[in-house]
Amino acid sequence: MPRRLITAALLGALSLTACAQAPQAPAADKPAAAKPATASTAASGSAEDRARAAIAKLNPRAKVEYVGAAPLPGFREVIAGGQLLYVSDDGRYLMQGAVLDLEAQEDLMQNSPALAEHRRKLIATIPHAERIVFAPPNVKYTVTVFTDIECGYCRKLHGEVGELNRLGIAVEYLAFPRMGLGSQDHKDMISVWCSPDRKRALTDAKAGKPVAPRDCKNPVTMEFDVGQRIGVSGTPAIYSAEGVQLGGYLPPAALRAKLDELAAKKAPAAAAGAAP
């Protein structure tokens, strides 16, 4: 397989959502994250150095945001471009996708605490006032949803937001115009976020009603950038308060079940941490 295809397969965004993002042109003004690795670089230094060198050799523009010990012996856990990778300590082998712990019956990559924390911190940079929130009086869980106004599954999810609220789930929307910056989709989402009643404007837009053009100081581009940095490749993309990706579209009962399951897993760890 040609190197450029290997690069695309390994470091391209993995679509876990219902409506895929349109291809985005790389920003011309952003410098490469690292220089290409040489054979001597890959063979020397620490395991972290070798992991960084391996990613740079594969794609010099890839920004490595985290390197740490992987739960799989002999590998480093790497977050690059919002994606989780495993790189062998000697820098030779790279894995992306699913790594199953058959004893624990879990996917180590999907359940990576480092990846969840990376996502949580980035999402937390977006002020609450810049989100469009649909919340019940008594909130049991809060989810962050990167959304688009044209995506069919985004519209389906929004049509069930009342049921989500009845199940105790607050929905905090962030803008992710999947057709890209400068598109009509992007302009329409700016108009929604600039509306004096954002909730009504979002609901009307998702119902297919014409979007009245508006402009103002808005967070749409910032939210889109955060989405790209955590690996959003389509919409809707749903994240728990801890940064765990729960999936793309999920029916209300299925989403509540996933949140209950996540809370049940957290409870023993929280109890252990509180013990003297």
Secondary structure, DSSP 4 states (H G I P E B T S, - for coil): --HHHHHHHHHSPP--SSEEPPP-PPPTTSPPSSPPPPHHHHHSS-HHHHHHHHHHHH-TT--EEEEEE-SSTTEEEEEETTEEEEEETTS--EE-S--EETTTTEETTTT-HHHHHHHHHHHHTS-GGGSEEE--SS-SEEEEEEE-SS-HHHHHHHHTHHHHHHTTEEEEEEE--TT-TTSHHHHHHHHHHTSSSHHHHHHHHHTTPPPPP---S-SHHHHHHHHHHTT--EE-EEEETTS-EEESS--HHHHHHHHHHHHHHHHHHHHHHH--
